[in-house]
Each structure stands twice: as structure tokens, then as C-alpha cells.
Amino acid sequence: MEEMMSAMEQKAAFLGREPVAEAEDFMGRRAEIRWLADKLGREMPQNCNIVGEPRIGKSSLLQYVYRNQIGLPKGMNGVYVWLRLVELSDYSPDSFWHFVVKRVVHALKRHGLDVNDDVLNEPNLDARDLFDALDEMLEQIIESGELARIILLIDDFDVLVYQGIQSRDLDWLRSLVTRYGEVLAFVISSTDSLVRLSERILQHEDESGRQMVSPFANIFHNLQMGLMSRADAEALCREAAVAEGVSALSEADIDFLLLEAGRHPAMLKIGVGYLFEAQRLSEPNEIYEDARSDFLFDGHVRWLSQNLFTRRTMEEKQALLELANDTAVTCDPIIINRLKRQLGLVEKRNGRLSLFSNAFQHWTQRQKIEEPETEFDKETVDAAASEPTFEYVAPSRTVRFSNGEEVRLTPLENRLLSYFLENANKVCTTDELLKNIWGSNKTRAVVEKAVNRLRTKIEVDQKRPRFILSARGEGYLLRIR
């Protein structure tokens, strides 16, 4: 009976759609594990941000690091704390900090340390109270010398950003590393980088003039997690056959799976499952055809493929469409390099650049690049006829309106308006504005601030702009009639 249960659990590990929880069921990712071992094993452990697309294996990797205490120097006394945020019932700051305190307390107790857990039973504690309790607890443990390493592994950090965490909470997390950095470090997984996530939190506060001395994200090393290696993908297929108790897969079977599903771990598991089913139920000469059809129209495969496309920038989408439709690739080679090396969405097949799987190509061919949704409608267009127009005199940095008024721009506003004028009636993405106006080492938040300041000078009503329009999710457009 125990052997049967063990076999069922092994099946779930390979063909289930949940992250791999047990270390012995985890496969591959040797380069990522070596990278994390190096960062966490240093004299002062480094903070790490594992960034990757949904279902790419971030949670499984984080679990493996937790279970095996990757990076803990031999002979060193340390505790690894696992925090999977999707377990929270809500993502408010109060709930987050209570969850952190609870998990740290339990981890320390399991390690045999005497920890006061009264704080967990006290009612009406807010986020500040809970943070103070955690800070005091860590201070006592570290000063006692009982632990030389504390690693907090936080999975799915994105959910906090989209549902209520504040910059104050980022400040507190950073303060823990600042105070206890010789012992404590974070390993955080997220779909978007912490740089991007923290920018989103800070944007509104930046508008009011508040500035952080150093953003939380600046203390992290980024690990971009792409597709599996070919060797790991083949090994996953073979081990799945062992777990299912079926005949070993042939080279033709593996080639078929890698062609249809590619090296994407979640897609590959789904493809293996359909292949096994077809081998049981289909006629021998129809196995691949039936498995391909079932796999291609699996709802999760479709969602994964579409999500990989829709999360890309406009330039990346264009490149993917050109490759999917086998047309001339016109984008910057840097874009192709990112899609290939960092994300793994593009690879060479038979000496030609192609998308990483037939399924991804199929669903990408059915995508289109939507025109950016701009914030104007018929009422806006009709009203614009009665609004003043303007003339810009660059040498004096002066805007002259048709009603006789004039305003003078700052040097930054001058560069921004000049760029808009050069690209009039076209959407200028935030990334393009950053590159051409500010250069490197600036966050996306500075663009919004600068545009808002420029609007105060050239718009009659900033809440209903007539000249500088927002293109949701993309950037801005200067409309010139």
C-alpha cells in the first residue's frame, strides 16, 4: 500500500500542475541552483530576486532551495523560512506581516530555539506592531549568536503589489536587511522584477514629492529564469515515463514533445500526459496526431501561450509575430537576443530562428497587436476645436498659445516636448521616453512625473488633457491637429 501511495505521489510530481514540493522530485535547473548557492553562501548572504514567467518553475526552484538549504555553508547553523504568499486569505499589510511573523516563529521553534510567540495571539495588532515584534525577535536571536544565517524565501511577491502593500512595507523589509545583513537575506520570486514592482508602488508617492533614499529593489541580484535546458527537458520526459509506469519514451517521442511543447516545463508536462493517453487509446499510426490535437487545444496550453505573448513589449510582440508567420524580422537584434537568451521564447531550429514550440507558434499566429487605447473620445475631439493651439519656440523654450498666453519650460520639459513634437500623433512608450530623454539609471516613475509637470504648463485642464494623451499600458501621445 505504501509503495502504491509513493508511486501516485511521484506521478503527481511529474504530471501534476502544482509546483514540485519535494526536493527528490525536483529536476534540473543546475545553473540556477549554482547561482543561488554562490549568492547565499557568501560571508554576507546576498538578496536574490528570481524573475520568470508564470508556470516557468519559480515556486519549485524556491521550494528546492528551502528544502535543501541551498547556500548554507557547511557546519553553519542556519534557518530557512518558507513563505508562499498565495496561502494568504487577503494581501493587506496587516495580513502579510502576521504571516511573516508566524512563519519565522514556527521555523525558529522547529530549529529548537526558545521563541516567545505571544504576539501571534494578541488581538488588534497592526502592521507596525507586527514588524516591531519581528524586528525585536530577530535582534534577540542574532545577538544571542544562536544562528549565523536566516534566509526568508518569499514566493509570488507580485500578489502583494497588486493588492495593497505600501512603500512603507518595502522600507521595513529593507531595514531588516540593513540591520541584520551579515546574517539575514531574502530570496523572492516574482513574475515582474522587484525593480518594476517597487516602481509601481512608488509612483503615486513620488508625485507628492516623497523620495526614497534607496529603493528596496536595489539590494537584490536578479536571476532571470527562462526555459529548461534541452538535457533537463529530455530527462523530465523520461522520468515521467518511469513515474507513470509506461514503456520508456523513444527518441522520436521526445523529439515530438520538444517540437510541440518545447522546453517549457508546464507545457511539457501537459504534452507528456497527452502522449501517454494517446499511446493507450489511439491507433499506432494516429498517436502523434491525436496527442498533438489534444495538447494544442488544451485550455491551459492556450492560456500559457497567450500570456507569454501579451506580457511582451510592443517591439517583442512584433518580433514574435514576424517569426511566427515566417516573415522578415525587422526589429532591433537586441530584442531578438532578449527573447532568445533571457526568456527562451525564440530558438534556432534547422539553422533558422523560430518560436520555441509549435503550440506557442500556433497561438501567436492568432494574436494581433492592438492599437494602444488612448484616453480620448468623440466628446474630447469635439471639445478640442474650442481649445487654444500652441506654437513652440525651442531657442527660448517658450510655448505660445493662440489666445496670446506664453509659458517658459525648464530644460527637461524642453527635451520632453521636443521629443513629443518629433513624434507627434504617435504613441511614445515609457521605455522610449526613458531612453531618449533620461538615459540609464532612471525609473519609469520619472516619466509620469515629468509628463504631469509639462501638462500643468500646456493643458487647460490636466484632468482632461487635449494635447498630451495617455495610452494605457504603453506611454503617451502628443496630439497635433
Secondary structure, 3 states (H helix, E strand, C coil): CHHHHHHHHHHHHHHCCCCCCCHHHCCCCHHHHHHHHHHHCCCCCCEEEEEECCCCCHHHHHHHHHHHCCCCCCCCCEEEEEEEHHHCCCCCHHHHHHHHHHHHHHHHHHCCCCCCCHHHHCCCCCHHHHHHHHHHHHHHHHHHCCCCEEEEEEECCHHHHHCCCCHHHHHHHHHHHHHHCCCEEEEEEECCCHHHHHHHHHHHHHHCCCCCCCCHHHHEEEEEECCCCHHHHHHHHHHHHHHHCCCCCCHHHHHHHHHHCCCCHHHHHHHHHHHHHHHHHCCHHHHHHHHHHHHHCCHHHHHHHHHHHHCCCHHHHHHHHHHHCCCCCCCCHHHHHHHHHHCCCEEEECCEEEECCHHHHHHHHCCCCCCCCECCCHHHHHHHCCCCCEEEECCCCEEEECCCCEEECCHHHHHHHHHHHHCCCCEEEHHHHHHHHHCCCCCCHHHHHHHHHHHHHHCCCCCCCCCEEEECCCEEEECCC
